[in-house]
Amino acid sequence: MLEQKVIIVTGASSGIGRALALEGLHRGALVVLAARDVHAMQEAVKEAHPDSYHIVKTDVSKESDCRQLIDQTMARFGRIDMLMNNAGISMRALFYETDLAVIERLMQVNFWGTVYCTKYALPYLLSSNGSLVGISSIAGYKGLPARSGYSASKFALQGFLECLRIEHLNNGLHVLIVCPGFTASNIRKTALAKDGSMQGESPRAEDKMMPAEIVAKGVYRAVKKRKRTLILTTQGKLTVWLNKFFPVMTDKLVYKHMAREPESPFK
């Protein structure tokens, strides 16, 4: 399915993005890796054939970087078959204590980064009947306490992608929204605190979570089947289902679950 297909992966320097890039290369795709950390991307693909990938230093919060990413992809490979909007950051703080700049930063990366990349890639995706993928979160279905900016950005992301799916219902564009659930990744280690500083240590047991490699395999299976949505964890599926039919009870369950985190801000 992916032999010689051209895939762009944002946030490709670590976590799910890195796994998506490597899985794409393993399946014979031509992969464009985009992130701010060039060295980390170079390390990720050091065993791959140089003709099979291209690295573009990209800060998705900057429109000019996103335009350059698409331009360089077309210059190198001449087409785009899949755009994996994965780049993202998180936060952990009560909203009333949080600097507004933190919320703005999350929206700029998680939402606007997807908007910018999609805007410039869309004509080429339409030409190839390609796939537009957004790595969202269960936080895009259910607001998570102490993650107000993160949840807001993921709700916005999902609404944006759903609109595009309907706008292009009859011209071949495939849109997939992925909600991995809690996945072993450095997104929590780099999450922003209330003042915008990095949180540092993850509040969760990363070694007990779903590996990013499993997420990547699931995403490519979903793309092959041209699925609309992918929720990977049992906990995530249960949360979405409960929230649909028992929203008040789900509020309480989510509160209790998040309050059990080490040094939770709302115990």
Short mmCIF file of the C-alpha atoms (twelve columns), coordinates in Angstrom:
data_MODEL
# 
_entry.id   MODEL 
# 
loop_
_atom_site.group_PDB 
_atom_site.id 
_atom_site.type_symbol 
_atom_site.label_atom_id 
_atom_site.label_alt_id 
_atom_site.label_comp_id 
_atom_site.label_asym_id 
_atom_site.label_seq_id 
_atom_site.Cartn_x 
_atom_site.Cartn_y 
_atom_site.Cartn_z 
_atom_site.pdbx_PDB_model_num 
ATOM 1   C CA . MET A 1   0.000   0.000  0.000  1 
ATOM 2   C CA . LEU A 2   2.765   2.460  0.904  1 
ATOM 3   C CA . GLU A 3   5.432   1.510  -1.631 1 
ATOM 4   C CA . GLN A 4   6.845   4.797  -2.990 1 
ATOM 5   C CA . LYS A 5   4.006   6.813  -1.440 1 
ATOM 6   C CA . VAL A 6   5.099   10.199 -0.114 1 
ATOM 7   C CA . ILE A 7   4.290   10.796 3.559  1 
ATOM 8   C CA . ILE A 8   4.893   13.928 5.626  1 
ATOM 9   C CA . VAL A 9   5.123   13.452 9.401  1 
ATOM 10  C CA . THR A 10  5.240   16.480 11.677 1 
ATOM 11  C CA . GLY A 11  6.652   16.162 15.159 1 
ATOM 12  C CA . ALA A 12  8.866   13.390 13.768 1 
ATOM 13  C CA . SER A 13  11.749  13.782 16.209 1 
ATOM 14  C CA . SER A 14  10.238  11.653 19.005 1 
ATOM 15  C CA . GLY A 15  7.274   9.650  20.269 1 
ATOM 16  C CA . ILE A 16  4.409   8.856  17.919 1 
ATOM 17  C CA . GLY A 17  5.834   11.027 15.135 1 
ATOM 18  C CA . ARG A 18  9.139   9.185  15.142 1 
ATOM 19  C CA . ALA A 19  7.308   5.850  15.159 1 
ATOM 20  C CA . LEU A 20  5.090   6.925  12.249 1 
ATOM 21  C CA . ALA A 21  8.117   7.968  10.220 1 
ATOM 22  C CA . LEU A 22  10.016  4.732  10.853 1 
ATOM 23  C CA . GLU A 23  6.976   2.543  10.204 1 
ATOM 24  C CA . GLY A 24  6.400   4.375  6.922  1 
ATOM 25  C CA . LEU A 25  10.001  3.773  5.871  1 
ATOM 26  C CA . HIS A 26  9.706   0.122  6.875  1 
ATOM 27  C CA . ARG A 27  6.677   -0.213 4.596  1 
ATOM 28  C CA . GLY A 28  8.491   1.260  1.598  1 
ATOM 29  C CA . ALA A 29  7.235   4.841  1.713  1 
ATOM 30  C CA . LEU A 30  9.170   8.007  0.974  1 
ATOM 31  C CA . VAL A 31  9.022   9.942  4.234  1 
ATOM 32  C CA . VAL A 32  9.494   13.630 4.965  1 
ATOM 33  C CA . LEU A 33  10.335  14.173 8.620  1 
ATOM 34  C CA . ALA A 34  9.464   17.574 10.068 1 
ATOM 35  C CA . ALA A 35  10.334  18.892 13.526 1 
ATOM 36  C CA . ARG A 36  12.536  21.466 15.228 1 
ATOM 37  C CA . ASP A 37  15.187  18.967 16.406 1 
ATOM 38  C CA . VAL A 38  17.143  18.055 13.269 1 
ATOM 39  C CA . HIS A 39  19.699  15.952 15.150 1 
ATOM 40  C CA . ALA A 40  16.981  13.728 16.647 1 
ATOM 41  C CA . MET A 41  15.458  13.168 13.207 1 
ATOM 42  C CA . GLN A 42  18.854  12.332 11.738 1 
ATOM 43  C CA . GLU A 43  19.406  9.778  14.502 1 
ATOM 44  C CA . ALA A 44  15.979  8.246  13.878 1 
ATOM 45  C CA . VAL A 45  16.665  7.534  10.201 1 
ATOM 46  C CA . LYS A 46  20.404  6.823  10.327 1 
ATOM 47  C CA . GLU A 47  19.886  3.242  9.104  1 
ATOM 48  C CA . ALA A 48  17.466  4.187  6.303  1 
ATOM 49  C CA . HIS A 49  18.531  4.721  2.687  1 
ATOM 50  C CA . PRO A 50  19.138  8.441  2.039  1 
ATOM 51  C CA . ASP A 51  16.907  8.379  -1.038 1 
ATOM 52  C CA . SER A 52  13.908  7.265  1.039  1 
ATOM 53  C CA . TYR A 53  13.602  10.271 3.323  1 
ATOM 54  C CA . HIS A 54  13.992  14.008 3.577  1 
ATOM 55  C CA . ILE A 55  14.414  16.067 6.748  1 
ATOM 56  C CA . VAL A 56  12.992  19.564 7.040  1 
ATOM 57  C CA . LYS A 57  13.550  21.674 10.151 1 
ATOM 58  C CA . THR A 58  10.035  22.871 10.923 1 
ATOM 59  C CA . ASP A 59  8.318   24.828 13.675 1 
ATOM 60  C CA . VAL A 60  4.663   24.188 12.840 1 
ATOM 61  C CA . SER A 61  3.572   27.238 14.839 1 
ATOM 62  C CA . LYS A 62  5.114   29.343 12.031 1 
ATOM 63  C CA . GLU A 63  3.131   29.546 8.808  1 
ATOM 64  C CA . SER A 64  6.275   30.198 6.762  1 
ATOM 65  C CA . ASP A 65  7.880   26.988 8.055  1 
ATOM 66  C CA . CYS A 66  4.790   24.974 7.108  1 
ATOM 67  C CA . ARG A 67  4.736   26.443 3.605  1 
ATOM 68  C CA . GLN A 68  8.443   25.656 3.252  1 
ATOM 69  C CA . LEU A 69  7.808   22.069 4.411  1 
ATOM 70  C CA . ILE A 70  5.286   21.488 1.641  1 
ATOM 71  C CA . ASP A 71  7.422   23.268 -0.973 1 
ATOM 72  C CA . GLN A 72  10.483  21.175 -0.082 1 
ATOM 73  C CA . THR A 73  8.446   17.972 -0.186 1 
ATOM 74  C CA . MET A 74  7.207   18.748 -3.681 1 
ATOM 75  C CA . ALA A 75  10.686  19.767 -4.816 1 
ATOM 76  C CA . ARG A 76  12.186  16.513 -3.524 1 
ATOM 77  C CA . PHE A 77  9.484   13.946 -4.303 1 
ATOM 78  C CA . GLY A 78  6.979   15.679 -6.609 1 
ATOM 79  C CA . ARG A 79  3.794   14.543 -4.848 1 
ATOM 80  C CA . ILE A 80  2.117   14.155 -1.432 1 
ATOM 81  C CA . ASP A 81  0.034   11.092 -0.599 1 
ATOM 82  C CA . MET A 82  -0.318  11.500 3.138  1 
ATOM 83  C CA . LEU A 83  0.014   14.310 5.673  1 
ATOM 84  C CA . MET A 84  0.405   13.155 9.274  1 
ATOM 85  C CA . ASN A 85  -0.337  16.142 11.512 1 
ATOM 86  C CA . ASN A 86  1.270   14.854 14.694 1 
ATOM 87  C CA . ALA A 87  3.245   17.746 16.197 1 
ATOM 88  C CA . GLY A 88  1.841   18.784 19.539 1 
ATOM 89  C CA . ILE A 89  2.510   19.947 23.076 1 
ATOM 90  C CA . SER A 90  0.554   19.562 26.307 1 
ATOM 91  C CA . MET A 91  0.089   21.389 29.600 1 
ATOM 92  C CA . ARG A 92  -0.726  20.661 33.229 1 
ATOM 93  C CA . ALA A 93  -2.189  23.459 35.346 1 
ATOM 94  C CA . LEU A 94  -5.520  24.805 36.528 1 
ATOM 95  C CA . PHE A 95  -6.865  27.374 34.097 1 
ATOM 96  C CA . TYR A 96  -7.291  30.170 36.650 1 
ATOM 97  C CA . GLU A 97  -3.581  29.908 37.526 1 
ATOM 98  C CA . THR A 98  -2.359  29.618 33.929 1 
ATOM 99  C CA . ASP A 99  -0.777  32.411 31.901 1 
ATOM 100 C CA . LEU A 100 -2.813  33.023 28.763 1 
ATOM 101 C CA . ALA A 101 0.394   32.733 26.771 1 
ATOM 102 C CA . VAL A 102 0.404   29.009 27.608 1 
ATOM 103 C CA . ILE A 103 -3.043  28.518 26.070 1 
ATOM 104 C CA . GLU A 104 -2.022  30.556 23.038 1 
ATOM 105 C CA . ARG A 105 1.114   28.443 22.580 1 
ATOM 106 C CA . LEU A 106 -0.860  25.199 22.653 1 
ATOM 107 C CA . MET A 107 -3.383  26.491 20.136 1 
ATOM 108 C CA . GLN A 108 -0.589  27.728 17.882 1 
ATOM 109 C CA . VAL A 109 1.149   24.356 17.757 1 
ATOM 110 C CA . ASN A 110 -1.676  21.834 18.110 1 
ATOM 111 C CA . PHE A 111 -4.357  23.618 16.070 1 
ATOM 112 C CA . TRP A 112 -2.740  26.229 13.858 1 
ATOM 113 C CA . GLY A 113 0.162   23.919 13.007 1 
ATOM 114 C CA . THR A 114 -2.343  21.506 11.491 1 
ATOM 115 C CA . VAL A 115 -4.202  24.310 9.738  1 
ATOM 116 C CA . TYR A 116 -1.024  25.741 8.196  1 
ATOM 117 C CA . CYS A 117 0.339   22.412 6.963  1 
ATOM 118 C CA . THR A 118 -3.051  21.298 5.657  1 
ATOM 119 C CA . LYS A 119 -3.642  24.557 3.818  1 
ATOM 120 C CA . TYR A 120 -0.516  24.181 1.698  1 
ATOM 121 C CA . ALA A 121 -0.646  20.377 1.319  1 
ATOM 122 C CA . LEU A 122 -4.342  20.107 0.445  1 
ATOM 123 C CA . PRO A 123 -4.108  20.724 -3.334 1 
ATOM 124 C CA . TYR A 124 -1.567  17.907 -3.645 1 
ATOM 125 C CA . LEU A 125 -3.544  15.553 -1.389 1 
ATOM 126 C CA . LEU A 126 -6.598  16.141 -3.566 1 
ATOM 127 C CA . SER A 127 -4.563  15.339 -6.683 1 
ATOM 128 C CA . SER A 128 -3.420  12.024 -5.218 1 
ATOM 129 C CA . ASN A 129 -6.710  11.102 -3.489 1 
ATOM 130 C CA . GLY A 130 -4.536  11.097 -0.423 1 
ATOM 131 C CA . SER A 131 -4.991  10.871 3.326  1 
ATOM 132 C CA . LEU A 132 -5.110  13.742 5.797  1 
ATOM 133 C CA . VAL A 133 -4.385  12.461 9.299  1 
ATOM 134 C CA . GLY A 134 -4.697  14.314 12.587 1 
ATOM 135 C CA . ILE A 135 -3.233  12.866 15.769 1 
ATOM 136 C CA . SER A 136 -5.736  14.061 18.331 1 
ATOM 137 C CA . SER A 137 -6.578  12.734 21.784 1 
ATOM 138 C CA . ILE A 138 -9.406  11.550 23.987 1 
ATOM 139 C CA . ALA A 139 -9.064  15.136 25.265 1 
ATOM 140 C CA . GLY A 140 -10.667 16.076 21.936 1 
ATOM 141 C CA . TYR A 141 -13.823 14.230 23.007 1 
ATOM 142 C CA . LYS A 142 -13.811 14.923 26.740 1 
ATOM 143 C CA . GLY A 143 -12.394 17.975 28.478 1 
ATOM 144 C CA . LEU A 144 -9.612  16.933 30.851 1 
ATOM 145 C CA . PRO A 145 -9.128  18.976 34.034 1 
ATOM 146 C CA . ALA A 146 -5.779  20.775 34.285 1 
ATOM 147 C CA . ARG A 147 -5.451  20.379 30.498 1 
ATOM 148 C CA . SER A 148 -7.790  23.162 29.395 1 
ATOM 149 C CA . GLY A 149 -5.532  24.446 26.613 1 
ATOM 150 C CA . TYR A 150 -4.730  20.944 25.421 1 
ATOM 151 C CA . SER A 151 -8.384  19.871 25.331 1 
ATOM 152 C CA . ALA A 152 -9.410  23.101 23.613 1 
ATOM 153 C CA . SER A 153 -6.777  22.608 20.911 1 
ATOM 154 C CA . LYS A 154 -7.813  18.997 20.294 1 
ATOM 155 C CA . PHE A 155 -11.540 19.844 20.149 1 
ATOM 156 C CA . ALA A 156 -10.640 22.542 17.604 1 
ATOM 157 C CA . LEU A 157 -8.465  20.123 15.637 1 
ATOM 158 C CA . GLN A 158 -11.234 17.540 15.399 1 
ATOM 159 C CA . GLY A 159 -13.816 20.103 14.363 1 
ATOM 160 C CA . PHE A 160 -11.506 21.416 11.655 1 
ATOM 161 C CA . LEU A 161 -10.819 17.950 10.243 1 
ATOM 162 C CA . GLU A 162 -14.485 16.953 10.330 1 
ATOM 163 C CA . CYS A 163 -15.347 20.070 8.311  1 
ATOM 164 C CA . LEU A 164 -12.733 19.204 5.692  1 
ATOM 165 C CA . ARG A 165 -14.008 15.629 5.486  1 
ATOM 166 C CA . ILE A 166 -17.502 16.888 4.663  1 
ATOM 167 C CA . GLU A 167 -16.302 19.621 2.297  1 
ATOM 168 C CA . HIS A 168 -14.425 16.995 0.263  1 
ATOM 169 C CA . LEU A 169 -16.898 14.166 0.675  1 
ATOM 170 C CA . ASN A 170 -17.159 13.594 -3.057 1 
ATOM 171 C CA . ASN A 171 -13.656 14.215 -4.360 1 
ATOM 172 C CA . GLY A 172 -11.506 11.476 -2.866 1 
ATOM 173 C CA . LEU A 173 -9.905  13.046 0.185  1 
ATOM 174 C CA . HIS A 174 -9.551  10.643 3.103  1 
ATOM 175 C CA . VAL A 175 -9.588  12.229 6.584  1 
ATOM 176 C CA . LEU A 176 -8.602  10.206 9.652  1 
ATOM 177 C CA . ILE A 177 -8.802  11.444 13.245 1 
ATOM 178 C CA . VAL A 178 -6.631  9.392  15.603 1 
ATOM 179 C CA . CYS A 179 -7.081  9.359  19.383 1 
ATOM 180 C CA . PRO A 180 -4.328  7.164  20.804 1 
ATOM 181 C CA . GLY A 181 -5.193  7.441  24.504 1 
ATOM 182 C CA . PHE A 182 -2.291  7.553  26.950 1 
ATOM 183 C CA . THR A 183 0.795   6.552  24.964 1 
ATOM 184 C CA . ALA A 184 4.424   6.267  26.032 1 
ATOM 185 C CA . SER A 185 5.820   9.553  24.740 1 
ATOM 186 C CA . ASN A 186 7.758   12.583 25.876 1 
ATOM 187 C CA . ILE A 187 4.733   14.878 25.400 1 
ATOM 188 C CA . ARG A 188 4.074   14.874 29.154 1 
ATOM 189 C CA . LYS A 189 7.741   15.509 29.970 1 
ATOM 190 C CA . THR A 190 7.675   18.583 27.756 1 
ATOM 191 C CA . ALA A 191 4.213   19.702 28.895 1 
ATOM 192 C CA . LEU A 192 3.970   23.336 29.926 1 
ATOM 193 C CA . ALA A 193 3.367   24.408 33.507 1 
ATOM 194 C CA . LYS A 194 1.186   27.373 34.457 1 
ATOM 195 C CA . ASP A 195 3.994   29.881 33.785 1 
ATOM 196 C CA . GLY A 196 5.016   28.354 30.454 1 
ATOM 197 C CA . SER A 197 8.044   26.486 31.781 1 
ATOM 198 C CA . MET A 198 8.475   22.800 30.943 1 
ATOM 199 C CA . GLN A 199 6.981   20.384 33.446 1 
ATOM 200 C CA . GLY A 200 10.039  18.114 33.314 1 
ATOM 201 C CA . GLU A 201 9.129   14.718 34.708 1 
ATOM 202 C CA . SER A 202 6.030   12.914 33.473 1 
ATOM 203 C CA . PRO A 203 3.314   12.481 36.136 1 
ATOM 204 C CA . ARG A 204 2.424   9.076  34.687 1 
ATOM 205 C CA . ALA A 205 4.035   5.649  34.456 1 
ATOM 206 C CA . GLU A 206 5.169   5.799  30.844 1 
ATOM 207 C CA . ASP A 207 6.420   2.201  30.887 1 
ATOM 208 C CA . LYS A 208 2.868   0.937  31.474 1 
ATOM 209 C CA . MET A 209 1.374   2.774  28.506 1 
ATOM 210 C CA . MET A 210 0.853   1.744  24.892 1 
ATOM 211 C CA . PRO A 211 4.148   1.962  22.945 1 
ATOM 212 C CA . ALA A 212 4.303   4.546  20.168 1 
ATOM 213 C CA . GLU A 213 5.210   1.777  17.702 1 
ATOM 214 C CA . ILE A 214 1.856   0.065  18.302 1 
ATOM 215 C CA . VAL A 215 0.095   3.361  17.684 1 
ATOM 216 C CA . ALA A 216 1.948   3.799  14.377 1 
ATOM 217 C CA . LYS A 217 0.980   0.334  13.152 1 
ATOM 218 C CA . GLY A 218 -2.655  1.022  14.072 1 
ATOM 219 C CA . VAL A 219 -2.628  4.320  12.207 1 
ATOM 220 C CA . TYR A 220 -1.356  2.767  8.990  1 
ATOM 221 C CA . ARG A 221 -3.939  -0.028 9.225  1 
ATOM 222 C CA . ALA A 222 -6.640  2.608  9.611  1 
ATOM 223 C CA . VAL A 223 -5.314  4.561  6.619  1 
ATOM 224 C CA . LYS A 224 -5.341  1.404  4.507  1 
ATOM 225 C CA . LYS A 225 -9.025  0.884  5.385  1 
ATOM 226 C CA . ARG A 226 -9.661  4.645  4.973  1 
ATOM 227 C CA . LYS A 227 -11.340 4.781  8.359  1 
ATOM 228 C CA . ARG A 228 -12.812 8.002  9.734  1 
ATOM 229 C CA . THR A 229 -11.656 7.671  13.330 1 
ATOM 230 C CA . LEU A 230 -9.305  5.510  15.359 1 
ATOM 231 C CA . ILE A 231 -9.465  5.199  19.143 1 
ATOM 232 C CA . LEU A 232 -6.768  2.799  20.239 1 
ATOM 233 C CA . THR A 233 -7.099  2.129  23.958 1 
ATOM 234 C CA . THR A 234 -9.915  0.400  25.828 1 
ATOM 235 C CA . GLN A 235 -9.889  3.222  28.363 1 
ATOM 236 C CA . GLY A 236 -10.303 5.763  25.572 1 
ATOM 237 C CA . LYS A 237 -13.155 3.882  23.916 1 
ATOM 238 C CA . LEU A 238 -14.923 3.513  27.253 1 
ATOM 239 C CA . THR A 239 -14.515 7.216  28.057 1 
ATOM 240 C CA . VAL A 240 -16.042 8.290  24.737 1 
ATOM 241 C CA . TRP A 241 -18.933 5.840  25.105 1 
ATOM 242 C CA . LEU A 242 -19.687 6.759  28.715 1 
ATOM 243 C CA . ASN A 243 -19.541 10.473 27.945 1 
ATOM 244 C CA . LYS A 244 -22.092 10.043 25.179 1 
ATOM 245 C CA . PHE A 245 -24.697 8.386  27.393 1 
ATOM 246 C CA . PHE A 246 -23.696 9.281  30.969 1 
ATOM 247 C CA . PRO A 247 -21.937 12.665 30.839 1 
ATOM 248 C CA . VAL A 248 -22.442 13.641 34.492 1 
ATOM 249 C CA . MET A 249 -21.056 10.356 35.748 1 
ATOM 250 C CA . THR A 250 -18.160 10.629 33.290 1 
ATOM 251 C CA . ASP A 251 -17.269 14.080 34.657 1 
ATOM 252 C CA . LYS A 252 -16.858 12.554 38.103 1 
ATOM 253 C CA . LEU A 253 -14.900 9.561  36.842 1 
ATOM 254 C CA . VAL A 254 -12.518 11.766 34.861 1 
ATOM 255 C CA . TYR A 255 -12.012 14.049 37.857 1 
ATOM 256 C CA . LYS A 256 -11.155 11.125 40.140 1 
ATOM 257 C CA . HIS A 257 -8.856  9.563  37.562 1 
ATOM 258 C CA . MET A 258 -6.869  12.742 36.913 1 
ATOM 259 C CA . ALA A 259 -6.741  13.620 40.608 1 
ATOM 260 C CA . ARG A 260 -4.806  10.416 41.247 1 
ATOM 261 C CA . GLU A 261 -1.826  11.734 39.287 1 
ATOM 262 C CA . PRO A 262 1.250   12.489 41.409 1 
ATOM 263 C CA . GLU A 263 1.150   16.109 42.579 1 
ATOM 264 C CA . SER A 264 -2.198  16.678 40.907 1 
ATOM 265 C CA . PRO A 265 -3.066  20.403 40.971 1 
ATOM 266 C CA . PHE A 266 -6.676  19.776 42.027 1 
ATOM 267 C CA . LYS A 267 -6.546  17.172 44.780 1 
# 
